Amino acid sequence: MKIECEMTIDNVEKESGKRNCKVVYDDLLSSAGELGRYQWLLFFSTCPFFAFGVCVYYSQMFITEVSPNHWCWIPELSNMTDIQRRDLGVPKDANARFGYLHCEMYAVNWTDVLATKQKPDQNWTVIPCKYGWEFNKSEIPYPTVGSDFEWVCKKKNYQATAQAMFFVGSILGGLIIGWIADRFGRIPAIMCSCFVGSAGGFMSTFVRNFIEFTAARFVMGMSYDTCMILAYLLILEYIGPRYRTLLANMSFAIFYSLFVTALPWIALLCDHWKTISLVTSLPLTLGVLTKLFLPESPLWLISKGRVDEAIDQVQVIGRINRKNVDPELITKFKKSVKEVTHEEYQNLFEIFRRPILRKVFVLICLEYMCCTLVFDGLVRSIGQLDFDFFVSFSVISFTEFPSVLIVGFIVDYMGRRWLCTVFMAISGLFCVLILFANGALTVIFAIIARFAVNMSYNASIQWGPELLPTSVRGSGVATIHICGFIVSFLSPYIVYLKNYFHWLPLTVIGAIAGLGMMLPLALPETTMTVMPKTFEDVEELTRKQNLWKLPFMESRKANEMNAGINT
């Protein structure tokens, strides 16, 4: 366990009268048990919040997706099968996807055509769809908002706009919920986020037009990320420093991947977009019970001067973990809390006054934005794959499980910089290769692309907390996430480019991955470094960086030096 004056708890006890040791919260927490019964109970209590996060983020795909295989509805041909209607009434086009036009139909006297058993004639008059559309139900077997409201042809941008409005809501929600979290506490913020998400989903069920739907999705977007991440970050404050990285990766690997893999099959069981909307939103109302099984953030309590409450929570941890928290350690902690330096009051704007920090912060934001765009773009491009939509989504989403676990084991070996660079390059390469594949091979390439960007995404998330000084770490990480929300606004429109050129969305996503491959090379490596406490610490860390520094090589050199000293 690390204490600010580099003394152990035993040293504190033995030399309490000789030195004035600064005890931080992590020291107090470690004395109550870094990973015991209490922490495991809290770890599993985050499970519902990962389900909430998955439902809020992904449900819109399953309630709006429109089968790309659609054609004009011709009521005069209603006695024929759907394929017969399409083959007779819709003009063929070898250059169009599926070999026929999606927005035009023949305008002829169908009574005469049926009476004389005529075949389609390319000289027949062609007009835009007049009576609506038919959809191939073998791809999306249930009614969606897109099929019910016919978001195709002239309305084909509606789905992208509705998704974009969701991310506009997430920007506003991040600011409002973030303010609530800082002003009133993490628990009230989580409760508000879950309530807003539930309200938005419930509203979506009863919409009658595009405007109402986008308004409902805007409201639901306000809960995106906060309903899951706040609970996740809160729990990490109760886990000892040595185990935080392990538990951080385990929670996403187990809970997040479990729910995102199961969601397509839940949608199929619901069999209607209104049912899906209810099933994925009403459970969020359980978030109002958060206070019954999640404790308040101890660091927030300390920041508000409620030190005794934070200490009481640590003592509860000690009792459940069957460990005694030394009273003298508590006394020293109280004294340390009062010794706040001026720098601890500085705000995020101080970063932009310092050229080195400004450059580092901007690069972190850009890298996170690239990872977000590639990740979100791949998620929303699944409908482009030449394979079953639901199977593809489920299989590709399951990559979360192995990728996040592997990150936990290799990120300290490769380092943040080279892991992001290598795996963003792999993701970009396979995004482009998808365009040259067919059938199951497109899914295999999509799995590799998604697997690689998952690795980069999880590594990039760690850069913010590890490169920002203590005084602005919270607001800085929040700002990085908001940058991700802002750029997510573009991802539906990137996918929408398929309506112009089928190959364009994945090409753009691959190019963004290429940019995300280069940005980490300009960022300092933070593996095996102490988290900076001051702005000067960050500047010193940045100046010392070497592009070809590899953590496993540094570790090997250190071991060889230690071996030489010992001999």
C-alpha positions as CSV (number, residue, x, y, z in Angstrom):
1,M,0.0,0.0,0.0
2,K,1.3,3.5,-0.9
3,I,1.2,6.4,1.5
4,E,2.2,9.9,0.4
5,C,5.4,10.0,2.6
6,E,6.3,6.5,1.4
7,M,5.6,4.9,4.8
8,T,3.6,1.7,5.4
9,I,0.8,1.5,7.9
10,D,3.2,-0.2,10.3
11,N,5.6,2.7,10.0
12,V,2.8,5.0,10.7
13,E,2.0,3.2,13.9
14,K,5.6,3.0,15.0
15,E,6.7,6.5,14.1
16,S,3.5,8.5,14.5
17,G,5.3,10.8,16.9
18,K,8.3,11.3,14.7
19,R,6.9,12.2,11.3
20,N,3.8,13.9,10.0
21,C,2.7,11.4,7.4
22,K,0.1,12.4,4.8
23,V,-2.6,9.7,4.6
24,V,-4.8,9.7,1.5
25,Y,-8.1,8.0,1.0
26,D,-6.6,5.0,-0.8
27,D,-4.5,4.3,2.3
28,L,-7.6,4.3,4.5
29,L,-9.5,2.1,2.1
30,S,-6.7,-0.4,1.8
31,S,-6.6,-0.8,5.6
32,A,-10.3,-1.8,5.4
33,G,-9.7,-4.4,2.7
34,E,-8.8,-3.7,-0.9
35,L,-10.9,-6.6,-2.4
36,G,-13.1,-8.4,0.1
37,R,-16.7,-9.4,0.6
38,Y,-17.9,-5.8,0.5
39,Q,-16.2,-5.0,-2.9
40,W,-17.5,-8.2,-4.5
41,L,-21.0,-7.4,-3.4
42,L,-20.7,-3.9,-4.9
43,F,-19.1,-5.3,-8.0
44,F,-22.1,-7.6,-8.8
45,S,-24.5,-4.7,-7.9
46,T,-23.3,-2.9,-11.0
47,C,-24.8,-5.6,-13.2
48,P,-28.2,-3.9,-13.7
49,F,-26.6,-0.6,-14.7
50,F,-24.6,-2.3,-17.5
51,A,-28.0,-3.7,-18.7
52,F,-29.4,-0.1,-18.6
53,G,-26.4,1.3,-20.5
54,V,-26.8,-1.4,-23.2
55,C,-30.6,-0.9,-23.6
56,V,-30.2,2.9,-23.8
57,Y,-27.4,2.8,-26.4
58,Y,-28.4,-0.1,-28.7
59,S,-32.2,-0.4,-28.5
60,Q,-32.7,2.3,-31.2
61,M,-31.0,0.1,-33.7
62,F,-33.6,-2.7,-33.2
63,I,-36.6,-0.4,-33.3
64,T,-35.6,1.7,-36.3
65,E,-33.7,-0.7,-38.6
66,V,-35.2,-0.9,-42.1
67,S,-34.6,-3.9,-44.3
68,P,-32.5,-2.7,-47.3
69,N,-34.5,-5.2,-49.4
70,H,-37.7,-3.3,-50.0
71,W,-39.9,-2.3,-53.0
72,C,-43.1,-0.5,-54.0
73,W,-46.4,-1.8,-52.8
74,I,-48.9,-2.3,-55.7
75,P,-52.5,-2.9,-54.3
76,E,-53.8,-4.3,-57.7
77,L,-51.3,-7.2,-57.3
78,S,-52.4,-8.1,-53.8
79,N,-53.5,-11.6,-54.8
80,M,-49.9,-12.5,-55.8
81,T,-47.0,-13.4,-53.6
82,D,-44.7,-10.6,-52.5
83,I,-41.9,-11.9,-54.8
84,Q,-44.3,-12.1,-57.7
85,R,-45.5,-8.6,-57.1
86,R,-41.9,-7.4,-57.0
87,D,-40.8,-9.2,-60.2
88,L,-43.8,-8.0,-62.2
89,G,-44.3,-4.4,-60.8
90,V,-40.8,-3.1,-60.0
91,P,-38.3,-2.1,-62.7
92,K,-35.0,-4.1,-62.8
93,D,-31.6,-2.5,-62.5
94,A,-28.4,-4.5,-62.6
95,N,-26.5,-1.7,-60.8
96,A,-28.9,-1.4,-57.9
97,R,-28.6,-3.5,-54.7
98,F,-30.6,-6.7,-55.0
99,G,-31.0,-6.0,-58.8
100,Y,-34.1,-3.8,-58.8
101,L,-35.2,-0.3,-58.0
102,H,-36.4,0.5,-54.5
103,C,-38.3,3.8,-55.1
104,E,-40.0,3.3,-58.5
105,M,-42.8,1.2,-59.9
106,Y,-44.4,0.6,-63.3
107,A,-47.6,2.6,-64.0
108,V,-49.8,0.5,-66.2
109,N,-53.3,-0.9,-66.4
110,W,-52.7,-3.9,-64.2
111,T,-56.1,-5.4,-65.0
112,D,-55.1,-5.7,-68.6
113,V,-51.7,-7.0,-67.7
114,L,-53.1,-9.7,-65.5
115,A,-55.8,-10.7,-68.0
116,T,-53.3,-11.1,-70.8
117,K,-50.5,-12.5,-68.6
118,Q,-48.0,-10.1,-69.9
119,K,-44.4,-10.0,-68.6
120,P,-42.6,-6.8,-67.5
121,D,-41.7,-4.5,-70.3
122,Q,-38.9,-2.0,-69.9
123,N,-40.8,0.4,-72.1
124,W,-43.6,0.7,-69.5
125,T,-44.0,4.1,-67.7
126,V,-42.0,4.3,-64.5
127,I,-43.2,6.5,-61.5
128,P,-42.2,6.9,-57.9
129,C,-43.8,4.6,-55.4
130,K,-47.4,5.7,-55.0
131,Y,-49.0,3.4,-52.4
132,G,-46.1,2.7,-49.9
133,W,-43.6,-0.1,-49.7
134,E,-43.2,-3.8,-48.9
135,F,-40.3,-5.1,-46.9
136,N,-38.4,-8.4,-47.0
137,K,-39.3,-9.9,-43.6
138,S,-36.7,-12.6,-43.7
139,E,-34.1,-9.9,-42.7
140,I,-36.1,-7.9,-40.1
141,P,-39.0,-10.2,-39.2
142,Y,-41.0,-7.7,-37.1
143,P,-42.4,-4.2,-37.7
144,T,-40.0,-1.4,-36.9
145,V,-40.5,2.4,-36.7
146,G,-38.7,2.6,-40.0
147,S,-41.0,0.1,-41.7
148,D,-44.2,1.4,-40.1
149,F,-43.5,5.1,-40.9
150,E,-41.8,4.1,-44.2
151,W,-38.4,5.8,-43.7
152,V,-37.1,4.9,-47.2
153,C,-36.4,6.7,-50.4
154,K,-37.1,10.4,-49.8
155,K,-37.2,9.7,-46.1
156,K,-34.2,7.5,-45.9
157,N,-32.2,10.0,-43.9
158,Y,-34.8,10.0,-41.1
159,Q,-33.2,7.0,-39.3
160,A,-29.8,8.7,-39.3
161,T,-31.3,12.0,-38.1
162,A,-33.2,10.3,-35.2
163,Q,-29.9,8.6,-34.1
164,A,-28.1,11.9,-34.3
165,M,-30.7,13.6,-32.1
166,F,-30.1,10.9,-29.6
167,F,-26.4,12.0,-29.3
168,V,-27.4,15.7,-29.1
169,G,-29.5,14.7,-26.1
170,S,-26.5,12.8,-24.7
171,I,-24.4,16.1,-24.8
172,L,-27.0,18.0,-22.9
173,G,-27.6,15.1,-20.5
174,G,-23.8,14.8,-19.9
175,L,-23.7,18.4,-18.8
176,I,-26.9,18.3,-16.7
177,I,-26.3,14.9,-15.1
178,G,-22.7,15.8,-14.5
179,W,-23.7,19.0,-12.8
180,I,-26.2,17.1,-10.6
181,A,-23.4,14.6,-9.7
182,D,-21.0,17.4,-8.6
183,R,-23.7,19.4,-6.8
184,F,-25.9,16.8,-5.2
185,G,-23.9,13.5,-5.3
186,R,-23.4,10.5,-7.5
187,I,-26.5,8.6,-6.3
188,P,-29.0,11.4,-7.1
189,A,-27.4,11.7,-10.5
190,I,-27.7,8.0,-11.3
191,M,-31.3,8.0,-10.2
192,C,-32.1,11.0,-12.4
193,S,-30.3,9.5,-15.4
194,C,-32.2,6.2,-15.1
195,F,-35.5,8.0,-14.7
196,V,-34.9,10.2,-17.8
197,G,-33.9,7.1,-19.8
198,S,-37.0,5.3,-18.8
199,A,-39.2,8.3,-19.7
200,G,-37.6,8.7,-23.1
201,G,-38.1,5.0,-23.9
202,F,-41.7,5.0,-22.7
203,M,-42.4,8.1,-24.8
204,S,-41.0,6.4,-27.9
205,T,-43.6,3.7,-27.7
206,F,-46.5,6.1,-28.4
207,V,-45.0,8.3,-31.1
208,R,-47.1,9.0,-34.2
209,N,-44.6,10.7,-36.5
210,F,-40.9,11.5,-37.0
211,I,-40.9,14.7,-35.0
212,E,-42.3,13.0,-31.9
213,F,-39.9,10.1,-32.3
214,T,-36.8,12.3,-32.5
215,A,-38.0,14.2,-29.4
216,A,-38.4,11.0,-27.5
217,R,-35.0,9.8,-28.5
218,F,-33.5,13.1,-27.6
219,V,-34.9,12.6,-24.1
220,M,-33.6,9.0,-23.9
221,G,-30.2,10.2,-25.1
222,M,-29.9,12.4,-22.1
223,S,-29.3,9.3,-20.0
224,Y,-26.7,7.7,-22.3
225,D,-23.5,6.8,-20.6
226,T,-24.3,8.4,-17.3
227,C,-26.8,5.6,-16.2
228,M,-23.9,3.1,-16.5
229,I,-20.6,4.9,-16.1
230,L,-21.5,6.8,-12.9
231,A,-22.3,3.6,-11.1
232,Y,-19.2,1.9,-12.6
233,L,-16.9,4.7,-11.5
234,L,-18.5,5.0,-8.1
235,I,-17.9,1.3,-7.3
236,L,-14.2,1.6,-8.4
237,E,-13.8,4.2,-5.5
238,Y,-14.4,1.3,-3.1
239,I,-11.9,-1.1,-4.6
240,G,-8.2,-1.0,-3.6
241,P,-5.7,0.6,-6.1
242,R,-4.1,-2.8,-6.9
243,Y,-7.3,-4.3,-8.2
244,R,-9.0,-1.4,-10.0
245,T,-7.7,-2.2,-13.5
246,L,-8.7,-5.9,-13.1
247,L,-12.2,-5.1,-11.9
248,A,-12.7,-2.3,-14.5
249,N,-12.0,-4.8,-17.3
250,M,-13.9,-7.6,-15.7
251,S,-17.1,-5.6,-15.3
252,F,-17.2,-4.7,-19.0
253,A,-16.1,-8.1,-20.1
254,I,-18.8,-10.0,-18.1
255,F,-21.8,-7.7,-17.7
256,Y,-21.6,-5.4,-20.8
257,S,-20.7,-8.1,-23.3
258,L,-23.4,-10.4,-21.8
259,F,-26.2,-7.9,-22.3
260,V,-25.1,-6.6,-25.7
261,T,-24.8,-10.1,-27.0
262,A,-28.3,-11.1,-25.8
263,L,-30.1,-7.9,-26.9
264,P,-30.8,-9.0,-30.6
265,W,-32.5,-12.1,-29.3
266,I,-34.6,-10.1,-26.8
267,A,-35.6,-7.9,-29.7
268,L,-36.7,-11.0,-31.8
269,L,-38.7,-12.3,-28.9
270,C,-40.5,-9.0,-28.5
271,D,-41.5,-9.2,-32.2
272,H,-42.6,-5.5,-32.4
273,W,-40.8,-2.2,-32.0
274,K,-43.2,-0.9,-29.4
275,T,-42.7,-4.0,-27.2
276,I,-38.9,-3.6,-27.6
277,S,-39.1,0.0,-26.6
278,L,-41.1,-0.9,-23.4
279,V,-38.9,-3.9,-22.5
280,T,-35.7,-1.8,-22.8
281,S,-36.9,1.3,-21.0
282,L,-39.3,0.3,-18.2
283,P,-36.6,-1.6,-16.2
284,L,-34.7,1.7,-15.9
285,T,-37.3,2.8,-13.4
286,L,-35.6,0.5,-10.9
287,G,-32.8,3.0,-10.9
288,V,-34.8,5.0,-8.3
289,L,-33.9,2.2,-5.8
290,T,-30.1,2.9,-6.3
291,K,-29.8,4.4,-2.9
292,L,-30.8,1.1,-1.3
293,F,-27.8,-0.9,-2.5
294,L,-25.1,1.6,-3.7
295,P,-23.2,3.9,-1.3
296,E,-22.4,7.5,-2.1
297,S,-19.0,8.4,-3.5
298,P,-16.5,8.8,-0.7
299,L,-14.4,11.2,-2.7
300,W,-17.5,13.4,-3.4
301,L,-18.3,13.3,0.4
302,I,-14.7,14.4,1.2
303,S,-14.8,17.2,-1.4
304,K,-18.0,18.5,0.3
305,G,-16.4,18.4,3.7
306,R,-18.4,15.4,4.8
307,V,-15.3,13.6,5.9
308,D,-16.9,11.8,8.8
309,E,-19.5,10.2,6.5
310,A,-16.7,8.9,4.2
311,I,-14.9,7.5,7.2
312,D,-18.1,5.8,8.4
313,Q,-18.4,4.1,5.0
314,V,-14.8,2.9,5.2
315,Q,-15.5,1.4,8.7
316,V,-18.5,-0.4,7.3
317,I,-16.2,-1.9,4.6
318,G,-13.8,-3.0,7.4
319,R,-16.6,-4.7,9.4
320,I,-17.9,-6.6,6.4
321,N,-14.4,-7.5,5.3
322,R,-13.6,-8.5,8.9
323,K,-10.7,-6.0,9.2
324,N,-10.1,-3.3,11.8
325,V,-9.3,0.3,10.6
326,D,-6.7,1.8,12.9
327,P,-8.1,4.8,14.8
328,E,-4.7,6.5,14.5
329,L,-4.8,6.1,10.7
330,I,-8.2,7.8,10.7
331,T,-6.9,10.7,12.8
332,K,-4.0,11.2,10.4
333,F,-6.4,11.0,7.4
334,K,-8.6,13.7,8.9
335,K,-5.5,15.9,9.4
336,S,-4.3,15.2,5.8
337,V,-7.7,16.2,4.3
338,K,-7.4,19.6,5.9
339,E,-4.0,20.2,4.2
340,V,-5.3,21.2,0.8
341,T,-2.8,23.0,-1.5
342,H,-3.8,25.9,-3.8
343,E,-3.3,23.7,-6.9
344,E,-6.1,21.4,-5.7
345,Y,-8.5,24.2,-6.3
346,Q,-7.4,24.9,-9.9
347,N,-9.9,24.2,-12.7
348,L,-9.8,22.7,-16.1
349,F,-9.0,26.0,-17.8
350,E,-5.5,25.8,-16.3
351,I,-4.7,23.1,-18.9
352,F,-5.3,25.5,-21.8
353,R,-2.9,28.0,-20.3
354,R,0.0,25.5,-20.4
355,P,1.2,24.6,-24.0
356,I,2.4,21.1,-23.1
357,L,-0.8,20.2,-21.2
358,R,-3.0,21.7,-23.9
359,K,-1.4,19.6,-26.6
360,V,-1.7,16.4,-24.5
361,F,-5.3,17.1,-23.6
362,V,-6.3,17.9,-27.2
363,L,-4.6,14.7,-28.5
364,I,-6.3,12.6,-25.8
365,C,-9.7,14.0,-26.9
366,L,-9.0,13.4,-30.6
367,E,-7.9,9.8,-30.0
368,Y,-11.0,9.1,-27.9
369,M,-13.1,10.7,-30.7
370,C,-11.5,8.5,-33.3
371,C,-12.1,5.4,-31.2
372,T,-15.7,6.4,-30.6
373,L,-16.4,7.0,-34.3
374,V,-14.8,3.8,-35.5
375,F,-16.6,1.8,-32.7
376,D,-20.0,3.4,-33.3
377,G,-19.6,3.3,-37.1
378,L,-18.9,-0.4,-37.0
379,V,-21.9,-1.0,-34.8
380,R,-24.2,0.8,-37.1
381,S,-22.7,-0.7,-40.3
382,I,-23.8,-4.2,-39.3
383,G,-26.8,-3.9,-41.5
384,Q,-24.5,-3.5,-44.5
385,L,-22.9,-7.0,-44.0
386,D,-23.9,-9.7,-46.4
387,F,-25.2,-11.9,-43.6
388,D,-28.1,-12.2,-41.0
389,F,-28.4,-8.9,-39.1
390,F,-29.2,-10.5,-35.7
391,V,-26.5,-13.2,-35.8
392,S,-23.9,-10.7,-37.1
393,F,-24.8,-8.2,-34.3
394,S,-24.6,-10.9,-31.6
395,V,-21.4,-12.5,-32.8
396,I,-19.6,-9.2,-33.4
397,S,-20.7,-7.8,-30.0
398,F,-19.4,-10.8,-28.2
399,T,-15.9,-9.6,-29.1
400,E,-16.2,-7.3,-26.1
401,F,-15.6,-10.2,-23.8
402,P,-12.2,-11.5,-25.0
403,S,-10.9,-8.1,-26.2
404,V,-11.5,-6.4,-22.8
405,L,-10.0,-9.4,-20.9
406,I,-6.9,-9.4,-23.2
407,V,-6.5,-5.7,-22.7
408,G,-6.3,-6.2,-19.0
409,F,-3.4,-8.6,-19.4
410,I,-1.3,-7.0,-22.2
411,V,-1.9,-3.2,-21.8
412,D,0.9,-3.0,-19.2
413,Y,3.1,-5.1,-21.4
414,M,2.7,-3.2,-24.7
415,G,1.8,0.1,-23.2
416,R,-1.1,2.4,-24.1
417,R,0.7,4.1,-27.0
418,W,1.7,1.1,-29.1
419,L,-1.5,-0.9,-28.2
420,C,-3.7,1.9,-29.6
421,T,-1.5,2.4,-32.6
422,V,-1.2,-1.3,-33.6
423,F,-4.9,-2.2,-33.0
424,M,-6.3,0.9,-34.7
425,A,-4.2,0.0,-37.7
426,I,-5.7,-3.5,-37.7
427,S,-9.2,-2.2,-37.3
428,G,-8.8,0.2,-40.2
429,L,-7.3,-2.5,-42.5
430,F,-10.2,-4.9,-41.9
431,C,-12.8,-2.2,-42.3
432,V,-11.6,-1.8,-45.9
433,L,-11.2,-5.6,-46.4
434,I,-14.9,-6.0,-45.6
435,L,-15.7,-4.3,-48.9
436,F,-13.9,-7.0,-50.9
437,A,-15.6,-10.0,-49.0
438,N,-18.9,-11.8,-49.3
439,G,-21.2,-13.8,-47.1
440,A,-19.7,-15.1,-43.8
441,L,-16.3,-13.6,-44.7
442,T,-17.7,-10.1,-44.2
443,V,-18.7,-11.1,-40.7
444,I,-15.3,-12.5,-39.9
445,F,-13.6,-9.3,-41.1
446,A,-16.1,-7.2,-39.1
447,I,-15.4,-9.3,-36.0
448,I,-11.6,-8.6,-36.4
449,A,-12.2,-4.9,-37.0
450,R,-14.5,-4.6,-34.0
451,F,-12.2,-6.7,-31.8
452,A,-9.3,-4.5,-32.6
453,V,-11.1,-1.2,-32.0
454,N,-12.4,-2.6,-28.7
455,M,-8.8,-3.0,-27.6
456,S,-7.8,0.5,-28.6
457,Y,-11.0,2.0,-27.1
458,N,-10.3,0.5,-23.7
459,A,-6.7,1.5,-23.7
460,S,-7.5,5.1,-24.7
461,I,-10.1,5.4,-21.9
462,Q,-7.3,4.9,-19.4
463,W,-5.2,7.8,-20.8
464,G,-7.4,10.6,-19.4
465,P,-7.2,9.6,-15.7
466,E,-3.5,8.7,-16.0
467,L,-2.4,11.9,-17.7
468,L,-4.6,14.5,-15.9
469,P,-3.5,16.0,-12.6
470,T,-5.6,15.2,-9.5
471,S,-7.3,18.6,-9.3
472,V,-8.9,18.4,-12.8
473,R,-9.1,14.6,-13.3
474,G,-12.8,14.4,-12.8
475,S,-13.8,17.4,-15.0
476,G,-11.2,16.5,-17.5
477,V,-12.4,12.9,-18.0
478,A,-16.0,14.2,-18.2
479,T,-14.9,16.6,-21.0
480,I,-13.2,13.8,-22.9
481,H,-16.4,11.8,-22.8
482,I,-18.5,14.7,-24.0
483,C,-16.1,15.0,-27.0
484,G,-17.1,11.4,-27.7
485,F,-20.8,12.3,-27.5
486,I,-20.3,15.2,-29.9
487,V,-18.5,13.2,-32.5
488,S,-21.0,10.3,-32.2
489,F,-23.5,12.8,-33.8
490,L,-21.7,12.1,-37.1
491,S,-21.7,8.3,-37.1
492,P,-25.3,7.9,-38.3
493,Y,-24.6,10.2,-41.2
494,I,-21.4,8.3,-42.0
495,V,-23.4,5.1,-42.3
496,Y,-26.0,7.0,-44.3
497,L,-23.4,7.5,-47.0
498,K,-24.2,3.9,-48.1
499,N,-27.2,5.4,-50.0
500,Y,-24.8,7.2,-52.3
501,F,-22.0,4.6,-52.6
502,H,-22.2,1.2,-50.9
503,W,-18.4,1.2,-50.1
504,L,-18.2,4.8,-48.7
505,P,-19.1,4.3,-45.0
506,L,-16.5,1.6,-44.3
507,T,-13.9,3.5,-46.3
508,V,-14.5,6.6,-44.1
509,I,-14.4,4.5,-40.9
510,G,-11.2,3.0,-42.1
511,A,-9.7,6.4,-42.8
512,I,-10.7,7.6,-39.3
513,A,-9.0,4.5,-37.8
514,G,-5.9,5.5,-39.8
515,L,-5.9,8.9,-38.0
516,G,-6.5,7.1,-34.7
517,M,-3.4,5.0,-35.5
518,M,-1.1,8.0,-35.7
519,L,-2.3,10.2,-32.8
520,P,-1.0,8.0,-30.0
521,L,2.5,8.3,-31.3
522,A,2.5,11.9,-30.1
523,L,1.1,11.1,-26.6
524,P,3.3,10.2,-23.6
525,E,3.4,6.6,-22.3
526,T,1.8,6.2,-18.9
527,T,2.4,2.5,-18.2
528,M,4.3,1.9,-15.0
529,T,4.2,5.6,-14.1
530,V,2.8,7.2,-11.0
531,M,-0.5,9.1,-11.7
532,P,0.4,12.8,-11.7
533,K,-0.8,15.0,-8.9
534,T,0.2,18.4,-10.2
535,F,0.4,20.1,-13.6
536,E,4.2,20.1,-13.3
537,D,4.1,16.3,-12.9
538,V,2.3,16.0,-16.3
539,E,4.8,18.4,-18.0
540,E,7.7,16.5,-16.6
541,L,6.3,13.1,-17.7
542,T,5.7,14.5,-21.2
543,R,9.2,15.9,-21.5
544,K,10.8,12.6,-20.6
545,Q,9.0,10.6,-23.2
546,N,10.8,8.5,-25.8
547,L,8.8,7.4,-28.9
548,W,10.4,3.9,-28.9
549,K,9.9,3.4,-25.2
550,L,8.3,-0.1,-24.7
551,P,7.1,-1.0,-21.2
552,F,8.2,-4.6,-21.3
553,M,11.7,-3.5,-22.4
554,E,11.9,-1.0,-19.5
555,S,10.7,-3.7,-17.1
556,R,13.4,-6.1,-18.4
557,K,16.1,-3.5,-18.0
558,A,15.0,-2.8,-14.5
559,N,15.1,-6.5,-13.6
560,E,18.5,-6.9,-15.1
561,M,19.8,-3.9,-13.1
562,N,18.3,-5.3,-9.9
563,A,19.9,-8.7,-10.6
564,G,23.3,-7.0,-11.2
565,I,23.0,-5.1,-7.9
566,N,22.0,-8.2,-6.0
567,T,25.0,-10.1,-7.3
